[in-house]
Every structure is written in structure tokens, then in C-alpha cells.
Amino acid sequence: MIDNLALGLTHGLMLLAAFLLLKRPDLDREGPVEAKRAPRKRTADGEPPVA
């Protein structure tokens, strides 16, 4: 009996958490897409160049 109660309780809490996460209003919003930078070139010894 305790095993079924523990399983039911934990699964119920996981369902509640999933439901609350899916109902968040910020899931439908996307932030601005950042422009991707070109990769920095490295010097011959593998160190990044000094700016």
C-alpha cells in the first residue's frame, strides 16, 4: 500500500511540475537572435591574438 502511495504521489508531483512548466507564458516568446561572430583566429602557438 505504501509503495503505491509513494509512486502515485511522486508521479502526481511530476505531472504537476510538467503542467506548470508548459503553462509558462515565456515559452511562447523568443528573444532577439544575436548575430553570430566570426571565430577568432589564433596565432601559430595556439594563443588568441592580443587586441
N, C-alpha and C positions, 0 to 999 in steps of 0.2 A: 504494500500500500504506500509506504513512504517513497519507494522508488518511482512509482507512477506520479506521485505528487511532485517530487523533485523534477522529473522530466517535464511534466506539464507546466510547472512554474517557470523553469528556465526557458523552455520553448516559447511560452507566452511572453516573457520579457524580451526575448529576441525578436519576436513578431512586432511587439510594441515599438522597440527601438528602430526596426526597419521601416515601419509605417511612419514614425515621426521624422526619420531622416528623409524619406521620399516626399513628405509633405512640406519640406522646407522651401520657402519662396526663392531662395537664391540658387536653386538648382536650375531654374529656367533662364538665368542670366549669365551671359558670357562677358568677360571683361574685354577691353580692347586688345587686339592682337599686336604684340610687340614685334617690331621689325627685327629680323634675325641679323646679327652681326656676322661679318666675315671672320673666320677663325684667325687668330693672331699667328703671325709667322714666328718661328723660333730661330734662334741663332744656331750656329753649327754645333755648339756644345749642348744644345737642348734647353737652354735657359730662355725665358721670354725676353724680348728686347727691352732695353731701358728707354723709357719715354722721355 
